Amino acid sequence: MDVRSRLGLRIKPEWASGRNRLKADFRLSLFRISDERVREMSEAELIESTMLVSDAVFESVSLYLTCVTAYLVAAYSIGAKLSRFQVAVISVLFTVFAAPFVMSIHTSLWNVDFLSKQIAQIRPDWVGSTSPEFIWGLLFLDSAGIVTCLAFMWNIRHSKAE
């Protein structure tokens, strides 16, 4: 049985390639993995699911950074020339698209931590756990990144010409 179906996800096999793989991994990253699904898993399945969720973290981080970079480039290059309505639309879209990636990163890291602790019960030499301080700190930094980007746009729009 496939690890994704063991975790209770109904992902079609044709989603495992290309752009559709990203959709499947993003859906995987939004779920909290529960005890009852993990109890029946072997060590190899636990390690594989940890790697799958870790991949979802990396993809979410990369997509979050893509959103942030696009918004900052737009703010710097044309932010002062945009109307209020245009800035509002861009800022709302940025927030709506960046926030789910922040939550995906956060949820996926908790899943990696949970799965790593399950593996550590089987293999005491396993060192893949993530500290809660790191997870909460990253959530704070990513959320602060969104607020900082919005402040950057505001600053570009309200800077005084010297």
Biotite code that builds the C-alpha atoms (Angstrom):
import biotite.structure as struc

atoms = struc.array([
    struc.Atom([0.000, 0.000, 0.000], chain_id="A", res_id=1, res_name="MET", atom_name="CA", element="C"),
    struc.Atom([1.269, 3.461, -0.937], chain_id="A", res_id=2, res_name="ASP", atom_name="CA", element="C"),
    struc.Atom([2.384, 5.739, 1.912], chain_id="A", res_id=3, res_name="VAL", atom_name="CA", element="C"),
    struc.Atom([0.098, 8.546, 0.800], chain_id="A", res_id=4, res_name="ARG", atom_name="CA", element="C"),
    struc.Atom([-2.938, 6.280, 0.896], chain_id="A", res_id=5, res_name="SER", atom_name="CA", element="C"),
    struc.Atom([-1.794, 4.981, 4.282], chain_id="A", res_id=6, res_name="ARG", atom_name="CA", element="C"),
    struc.Atom([-1.843, 8.554, 5.530], chain_id="A", res_id=7, res_name="LEU", atom_name="CA", element="C"),
    struc.Atom([-5.449, 8.718, 4.385], chain_id="A", res_id=8, res_name="GLY", atom_name="CA", element="C"),
    struc.Atom([-4.955, 10.890, 1.325], chain_id="A", res_id=9, res_name="LEU", atom_name="CA", element="C"),
    struc.Atom([-6.873, 10.161, -1.840], chain_id="A", res_id=10, res_name="ARG", atom_name="CA", element="C"),
    struc.Atom([-4.328, 11.228, -4.441], chain_id="A", res_id=11, res_name="ILE", atom_name="CA", element="C"),
    struc.Atom([-4.655, 9.875, -7.954], chain_id="A", res_id=12, res_name="LYS", atom_name="CA", element="C"),
    struc.Atom([-1.547, 8.093, -9.329], chain_id="A", res_id=13, res_name="PRO", atom_name="CA", element="C"),
    struc.Atom([-1.368, 10.376, -12.373], chain_id="A", res_id=14, res_name="GLU", atom_name="CA", element="C"),
    struc.Atom([-0.723, 13.276, -10.000], chain_id="A", res_id=15, res_name="TRP", atom_name="CA", element="C"),
    struc.Atom([2.714, 11.937, -9.227], chain_id="A", res_id=16, res_name="ALA", atom_name="CA", element="C"),
    struc.Atom([4.433, 13.785, -12.057], chain_id="A", res_id=17, res_name="SER", atom_name="CA", element="C"),
    struc.Atom([5.024, 17.352, -13.145], chain_id="A", res_id=18, res_name="GLY", atom_name="CA", element="C"),
    struc.Atom([2.861, 20.237, -11.978], chain_id="A", res_id=19, res_name="ARG", atom_name="CA", element="C"),
    struc.Atom([0.245, 17.923, -10.535], chain_id="A", res_id=20, res_name="ASN", atom_name="CA", element="C"),
    struc.Atom([2.823, 16.488, -8.104], chain_id="A", res_id=21, res_name="ARG", atom_name="CA", element="C"),
    struc.Atom([3.078, 19.950, -6.578], chain_id="A", res_id=22, res_name="LEU", atom_name="CA", element="C"),
    struc.Atom([-0.683, 20.018, -5.999], chain_id="A", res_id=23, res_name="LYS", atom_name="CA", element="C"),
    struc.Atom([-0.535, 16.613, -4.345], chain_id="A", res_id=24, res_name="ALA", atom_name="CA", element="C"),
    struc.Atom([2.392, 17.592, -2.103], chain_id="A", res_id=25, res_name="ASP", atom_name="CA", element="C"),
    struc.Atom([0.709, 20.853, -1.135], chain_id="A", res_id=26, res_name="PHE", atom_name="CA", element="C"),
    struc.Atom([-2.439, 18.949, -0.188], chain_id="A", res_id=27, res_name="ARG", atom_name="CA", element="C"),
    struc.Atom([-0.298, 16.531, 1.805], chain_id="A", res_id=28, res_name="LEU", atom_name="CA", element="C"),
    struc.Atom([1.321, 19.417, 3.654], chain_id="A", res_id=29, res_name="SER", atom_name="CA", element="C"),
    struc.Atom([-2.016, 20.850, 4.800], chain_id="A", res_id=30, res_name="LEU", atom_name="CA", element="C"),
    struc.Atom([-2.957, 17.716, 6.740], chain_id="A", res_id=31, res_name="PHE", atom_name="CA", element="C"),
    struc.Atom([-1.929, 16.959, 10.280], chain_id="A", res_id=32, res_name="ARG", atom_name="CA", element="C"),
    struc.Atom([-0.874, 13.325, 10.464], chain_id="A", res_id=33, res_name="ILE", atom_name="CA", element="C"),
    struc.Atom([-2.622, 11.418, 13.238], chain_id="A", res_id=34, res_name="SER", atom_name="CA", element="C"),
    struc.Atom([-1.485, 8.637, 15.577], chain_id="A", res_id=35, res_name="ASP", atom_name="CA", element="C"),
    struc.Atom([-3.855, 5.958, 14.321], chain_id="A", res_id=36, res_name="GLU", atom_name="CA", element="C"),
    struc.Atom([-2.544, 6.205, 10.767], chain_id="A", res_id=37, res_name="ARG", atom_name="CA", element="C"),
    struc.Atom([1.068, 5.997, 11.852], chain_id="A", res_id=38, res_name="VAL", atom_name="CA", element="C"),
    struc.Atom([0.783, 3.073, 14.306], chain_id="A", res_id=39, res_name="ARG", atom_name="CA", element="C"),
    struc.Atom([0.353, 0.567, 11.488], chain_id="A", res_id=40, res_name="GLU", atom_name="CA", element="C"),
    struc.Atom([3.309, 1.842, 9.447], chain_id="A", res_id=41, res_name="MET", atom_name="CA", element="C"),
    struc.Atom([6.639, 0.062, 9.168], chain_id="A", res_id=42, res_name="SER", atom_name="CA", element="C"),
    struc.Atom([9.946, 1.835, 9.714], chain_id="A", res_id=43, res_name="GLU", atom_name="CA", element="C"),
    struc.Atom([10.504, 2.178, 5.964], chain_id="A", res_id=44, res_name="ALA", atom_name="CA", element="C"),
    struc.Atom([7.046, 3.696, 5.482], chain_id="A", res_id=45, res_name="GLU", atom_name="CA", element="C"),
    struc.Atom([7.653, 6.142, 8.330], chain_id="A", res_id=46, res_name="LEU", atom_name="CA", element="C"),
    struc.Atom([10.955, 7.228, 6.797], chain_id="A", res_id=47, res_name="ILE", atom_name="CA", element="C"),
    struc.Atom([9.371, 7.556, 3.347], chain_id="A", res_id=48, res_name="GLU", atom_name="CA", element="C"),
    struc.Atom([6.484, 9.620, 4.681], chain_id="A", res_id=49, res_name="SER", atom_name="CA", element="C"),
    struc.Atom([8.957, 11.824, 6.583], chain_id="A", res_id=50, res_name="THR", atom_name="CA", element="C"),
    struc.Atom([10.821, 12.426, 3.342], chain_id="A", res_id=51, res_name="MET", atom_name="CA", element="C"),
    struc.Atom([7.565, 13.174, 1.477], chain_id="A", res_id=52, res_name="LEU", atom_name="CA", element="C"),
    struc.Atom([6.523, 15.732, 4.070], chain_id="A", res_id=53, res_name="VAL", atom_name="CA", element="C"),
    struc.Atom([10.050, 17.215, 4.070], chain_id="A", res_id=54, res_name="SER", atom_name="CA", element="C"),
    struc.Atom([9.741, 17.652, 0.310], chain_id="A", res_id=55, res_name="ASP", atom_name="CA", element="C"),
    struc.Atom([6.454, 19.474, 0.885], chain_id="A", res_id=56, res_name="ALA", atom_name="CA", element="C"),
    struc.Atom([8.265, 21.827, 3.303], chain_id="A", res_id=57, res_name="VAL", atom_name="CA", element="C"),
    struc.Atom([10.931, 22.650, 0.726], chain_id="A", res_id=58, res_name="PHE", atom_name="CA", element="C"),
    struc.Atom([8.367, 23.208, -2.021], chain_id="A", res_id=59, res_name="GLU", atom_name="CA", element="C"),
    struc.Atom([6.263, 25.451, 0.213], chain_id="A", res_id=60, res_name="SER", atom_name="CA", element="C"),
    struc.Atom([9.322, 27.479, 1.232], chain_id="A", res_id=61, res_name="VAL", atom_name="CA", element="C"),
    struc.Atom([10.316, 27.893, -2.394], chain_id="A", res_id=62, res_name="SER", atom_name="CA", element="C"),
    struc.Atom([6.816, 28.993, -3.419], chain_id="A", res_id=63, res_name="LEU", atom_name="CA", element="C"),
    struc.Atom([6.607, 31.376, -0.439], chain_id="A", res_id=64, res_name="TYR", atom_name="CA", element="C"),
    struc.Atom([9.932, 32.938, -1.437], chain_id="A", res_id=65, res_name="LEU", atom_name="CA", element="C"),
    struc.Atom([8.702, 33.210, -5.037], chain_id="A", res_id=66, res_name="THR", atom_name="CA", element="C"),
    struc.Atom([5.606, 35.139, -3.880], chain_id="A", res_id=67, res_name="CYS", atom_name="CA", element="C"),
    struc.Atom([7.686, 37.401, -1.650], chain_id="A", res_id=68, res_name="VAL", atom_name="CA", element="C"),
    struc.Atom([10.274, 38.091, -4.351], chain_id="A", res_id=69, res_name="THR", atom_name="CA", element="C"),
    struc.Atom([7.624, 38.858, -6.981], chain_id="A", res_id=70, res_name="ALA", atom_name="CA", element="C"),
    struc.Atom([5.844, 41.261, -4.631], chain_id="A", res_id=71, res_name="TYR", atom_name="CA", element="C"),
    struc.Atom([9.077, 43.029, -3.611], chain_id="A", res_id=72, res_name="LEU", atom_name="CA", element="C"),
    struc.Atom([10.201, 43.408, -7.235], chain_id="A", res_id=73, res_name="VAL", atom_name="CA", element="C"),
    struc.Atom([6.796, 44.800, -8.198], chain_id="A", res_id=74, res_name="ALA", atom_name="CA", element="C"),
    struc.Atom([6.802, 47.143, -5.185], chain_id="A", res_id=75, res_name="ALA", atom_name="CA", element="C"),
    struc.Atom([10.290, 48.434, -5.924], chain_id="A", res_id=76, res_name="TYR", atom_name="CA", element="C"),
    struc.Atom([9.938, 48.796, -9.676], chain_id="A", res_id=77, res_name="SER", atom_name="CA", element="C"),
    struc.Atom([6.392, 50.127, -10.120], chain_id="A", res_id=78, res_name="ILE", atom_name="CA", element="C"),
    struc.Atom([4.948, 50.578, -6.626], chain_id="A", res_id=79, res_name="GLY", atom_name="CA", element="C"),
    struc.Atom([5.103, 54.376, -6.672], chain_id="A", res_id=80, res_name="ALA", atom_name="CA", element="C"),
    struc.Atom([3.326, 54.541, -10.059], chain_id="A", res_id=81, res_name="LYS", atom_name="CA", element="C"),
    struc.Atom([0.345, 52.370, -9.113], chain_id="A", res_id=82, res_name="LEU", atom_name="CA", element="C"),
    struc.Atom([-3.029, 53.725, -8.070], chain_id="A", res_id=83, res_name="SER", atom_name="CA", element="C"),
    struc.Atom([-4.422, 52.955, -4.611], chain_id="A", res_id=84, res_name="ARG", atom_name="CA", element="C"),
    struc.Atom([-6.815, 50.410, -6.078], chain_id="A", res_id=85, res_name="PHE", atom_name="CA", element="C"),
    struc.Atom([-4.001, 48.629, -7.926], chain_id="A", res_id=86, res_name="GLN", atom_name="CA", element="C"),
    struc.Atom([-1.842, 48.509, -4.794], chain_id="A", res_id=87, res_name="VAL", atom_name="CA", element="C"),
    struc.Atom([-4.772, 47.187, -2.780], chain_id="A", res_id=88, res_name="ALA", atom_name="CA", element="C"),
    struc.Atom([-5.449, 44.434, -5.314], chain_id="A", res_id=89, res_name="VAL", atom_name="CA", element="C"),
    struc.Atom([-1.790, 43.414, -5.521], chain_id="A", res_id=90, res_name="ILE", atom_name="CA", element="C"),
    struc.Atom([-1.388, 43.477, -1.743], chain_id="A", res_id=91, res_name="SER", atom_name="CA", element="C"),
    struc.Atom([-4.526, 41.414, -1.109], chain_id="A", res_id=92, res_name="VAL", atom_name="CA", element="C"),
    struc.Atom([-3.507, 38.883, -3.760], chain_id="A", res_id=93, res_name="LEU", atom_name="CA", element="C"),
    struc.Atom([-0.009, 38.686, -2.287], chain_id="A", res_id=94, res_name="PHE", atom_name="CA", element="C"),
    struc.Atom([-1.366, 38.075, 1.207], chain_id="A", res_id=95, res_name="THR", atom_name="CA", element="C"),
    struc.Atom([-3.925, 35.538, -0.003], chain_id="A", res_id=96, res_name="VAL", atom_name="CA", element="C"),
    struc.Atom([-1.292, 33.586, -1.945], chain_id="A", res_id=97, res_name="PHE", atom_name="CA", element="C"),
    struc.Atom([1.590, 33.821, 0.558], chain_id="A", res_id=98, res_name="ALA", atom_name="CA", element="C"),
    struc.Atom([-0.330, 33.002, 3.771], chain_id="A", res_id=99, res_name="ALA", atom_name="CA", element="C"),
    struc.Atom([-1.285, 29.420, 2.803], chain_id="A", res_id=100, res_name="PRO", atom_name="CA", element="C"),
    struc.Atom([2.366, 28.656, 2.096], chain_id="A", res_id=101, res_name="PHE", atom_name="CA", element="C"),
    struc.Atom([3.272, 29.901, 5.571], chain_id="A", res_id=102, res_name="VAL", atom_name="CA", element="C"),
    struc.Atom([0.636, 27.623, 7.090], chain_id="A", res_id=103, res_name="MET", atom_name="CA", element="C"),
    struc.Atom([1.774, 24.740, 4.886], chain_id="A", res_id=104, res_name="SER", atom_name="CA", element="C"),
    struc.Atom([5.365, 25.168, 6.053], chain_id="A", res_id=105, res_name="ILE", atom_name="CA", element="C"),
    struc.Atom([4.227, 25.275, 9.674], chain_id="A", res_id=106, res_name="HIS", atom_name="CA", element="C"),
    struc.Atom([1.957, 22.220, 9.434], chain_id="A", res_id=107, res_name="THR", atom_name="CA", element="C"),
    struc.Atom([4.504, 20.217, 7.461], chain_id="A", res_id=108, res_name="SER", atom_name="CA", element="C"),
    struc.Atom([7.249, 20.906, 9.985], chain_id="A", res_id=109, res_name="LEU", atom_name="CA", element="C"),
    struc.Atom([4.982, 19.677, 12.804], chain_id="A", res_id=110, res_name="TRP", atom_name="CA", element="C"),
    struc.Atom([4.340, 16.548, 10.721], chain_id="A", res_id=111, res_name="ASN", atom_name="CA", element="C"),
    struc.Atom([8.080, 16.016, 10.181], chain_id="A", res_id=112, res_name="VAL", atom_name="CA", element="C"),
    struc.Atom([8.618, 16.395, 13.918], chain_id="A", res_id=113, res_name="ASP", atom_name="CA", element="C"),
    struc.Atom([5.806, 13.959, 14.726], chain_id="A", res_id=114, res_name="PHE", atom_name="CA", element="C"),
    struc.Atom([7.008, 11.346, 12.220], chain_id="A", res_id=115, res_name="LEU", atom_name="CA", element="C"),
    struc.Atom([10.626, 11.737, 13.348], chain_id="A", res_id=116, res_name="SER", atom_name="CA", element="C"),
    struc.Atom([9.620, 11.063, 16.940], chain_id="A", res_id=117, res_name="LYS", atom_name="CA", element="C"),
    struc.Atom([7.789, 7.923, 15.778], chain_id="A", res_id=118, res_name="GLN", atom_name="CA", element="C"),
    struc.Atom([10.903, 6.759, 13.929], chain_id="A", res_id=119, res_name="ILE", atom_name="CA", element="C"),
    struc.Atom([13.057, 7.531, 16.988], chain_id="A", res_id=120, res_name="ALA", atom_name="CA", element="C"),
    struc.Atom([10.940, 5.114, 19.027], chain_id="A", res_id=121, res_name="GLN", atom_name="CA", element="C"),
    struc.Atom([11.895, 2.357, 16.562], chain_id="A", res_id=122, res_name="ILE", atom_name="CA", element="C"),
    struc.Atom([15.459, 3.504, 15.858], chain_id="A", res_id=123, res_name="ARG", atom_name="CA", element="C"),
    struc.Atom([17.084, 5.332, 18.783], chain_id="A", res_id=124, res_name="PRO", atom_name="CA", element="C"),
    struc.Atom([19.921, 6.548, 16.506], chain_id="A", res_id=125, res_name="ASP", atom_name="CA", element="C"),
    struc.Atom([17.480, 8.594, 14.371], chain_id="A", res_id=126, res_name="TRP", atom_name="CA", element="C"),
    struc.Atom([18.266, 12.323, 14.500], chain_id="A", res_id=127, res_name="VAL", atom_name="CA", element="C"),
    struc.Atom([15.629, 13.888, 12.269], chain_id="A", res_id=128, res_name="GLY", atom_name="CA", element="C"),
    struc.Atom([13.522, 15.728, 14.828], chain_id="A", res_id=129, res_name="SER", atom_name="CA", element="C"),
    struc.Atom([12.766, 19.448, 14.652], chain_id="A", res_id=130, res_name="THR", atom_name="CA", element="C"),
    struc.Atom([12.565, 21.575, 17.767], chain_id="A", res_id=131, res_name="SER", atom_name="CA", element="C"),
    struc.Atom([9.288, 23.368, 18.559], chain_id="A", res_id=132, res_name="PRO", atom_name="CA", element="C"),
    struc.Atom([11.227, 26.604, 18.998], chain_id="A", res_id=133, res_name="GLU", atom_name="CA", element="C"),
    struc.Atom([12.471, 26.345, 15.413], chain_id="A", res_id=134, res_name="PHE", atom_name="CA", element="C"),
    struc.Atom([8.967, 25.666, 14.080], chain_id="A", res_id=135, res_name="ILE", atom_name="CA", element="C"),
    struc.Atom([7.387, 28.574, 15.967], chain_id="A", res_id=136, res_name="TRP", atom_name="CA", element="C"),
    struc.Atom([10.324, 30.842, 15.115], chain_id="A", res_id=137, res_name="GLY", atom_name="CA", element="C"),
    struc.Atom([9.993, 30.051, 11.423], chain_id="A", res_id=138, res_name="LEU", atom_name="CA", element="C"),
    struc.Atom([6.242, 30.695, 11.562], chain_id="A", res_id=139, res_name="LEU", atom_name="CA", element="C"),
    struc.Atom([6.950, 34.078, 13.168], chain_id="A", res_id=140, res_name="PHE", atom_name="CA", element="C"),
    struc.Atom([9.633, 34.953, 10.584], chain_id="A", res_id=141, res_name="LEU", atom_name="CA", element="C"),
    struc.Atom([7.476, 33.930, 7.640], chain_id="A", res_id=142, res_name="ASP", atom_name="CA", element="C"),
    struc.Atom([4.492, 35.877, 8.976], chain_id="A", res_id=143, res_name="SER", atom_name="CA", element="C"),
    struc.Atom([6.716, 38.854, 9.716], chain_id="A", res_id=144, res_name="ALA", atom_name="CA", element="C"),
    struc.Atom([8.007, 38.557, 6.139], chain_id="A", res_id=145, res_name="GLY", atom_name="CA", element="C"),
    struc.Atom([4.502, 39.129, 4.792], chain_id="A", res_id=146, res_name="ILE", atom_name="CA", element="C"),
    struc.Atom([3.995, 42.152, 7.047], chain_id="A", res_id=147, res_name="VAL", atom_name="CA", element="C"),
    struc.Atom([7.447, 43.500, 6.129], chain_id="A", res_id=148, res_name="THR", atom_name="CA", element="C"),
    struc.Atom([6.659, 43.207, 2.411], chain_id="A", res_id=149, res_name="CYS", atom_name="CA", element="C"),
    struc.Atom([3.434, 45.151, 2.906], chain_id="A", res_id=150, res_name="LEU", atom_name="CA", element="C"),
    struc.Atom([5.366, 47.778, 4.903], chain_id="A", res_id=151, res_name="ALA", atom_name="CA", element="C"),
    struc.Atom([7.938, 47.950, 2.099], chain_id="A", res_id=152, res_name="PHE", atom_name="CA", element="C"),
    struc.Atom([5.182, 48.712, -0.418], chain_id="A", res_id=153, res_name="MET", atom_name="CA", element="C"),
    struc.Atom([3.764, 51.369, 1.901], chain_id="A", res_id=154, res_name="TRP", atom_name="CA", element="C"),
    struc.Atom([7.232, 52.892, 2.304], chain_id="A", res_id=155, res_name="ASN", atom_name="CA", element="C"),
    struc.Atom([7.801, 52.974, -1.476], chain_id="A", res_id=156, res_name="ILE", atom_name="CA", element="C"),
    struc.Atom([4.440, 54.657, -1.968], chain_id="A", res_id=157, res_name="ARG", atom_name="CA", element="C"),
    struc.Atom([4.943, 57.245, 0.781], chain_id="A", res_id=158, res_name="HIS", atom_name="CA", element="C"),
    struc.Atom([8.627, 58.102, 0.381], chain_id="A", res_id=159, res_name="SER", atom_name="CA", element="C"),
    struc.Atom([9.404, 61.784, 0.079], chain_id="A", res_id=160, res_name="LYS", atom_name="CA", element="C"),
    struc.Atom([11.415, 62.880, -2.954], chain_id="A", res_id=161, res_name="ALA", atom_name="CA", element="C"),
    struc.Atom([14.679, 64.414, -1.835], chain_id="A", res_id=162, res_name="GLU", atom_name="CA", element="C"),
])
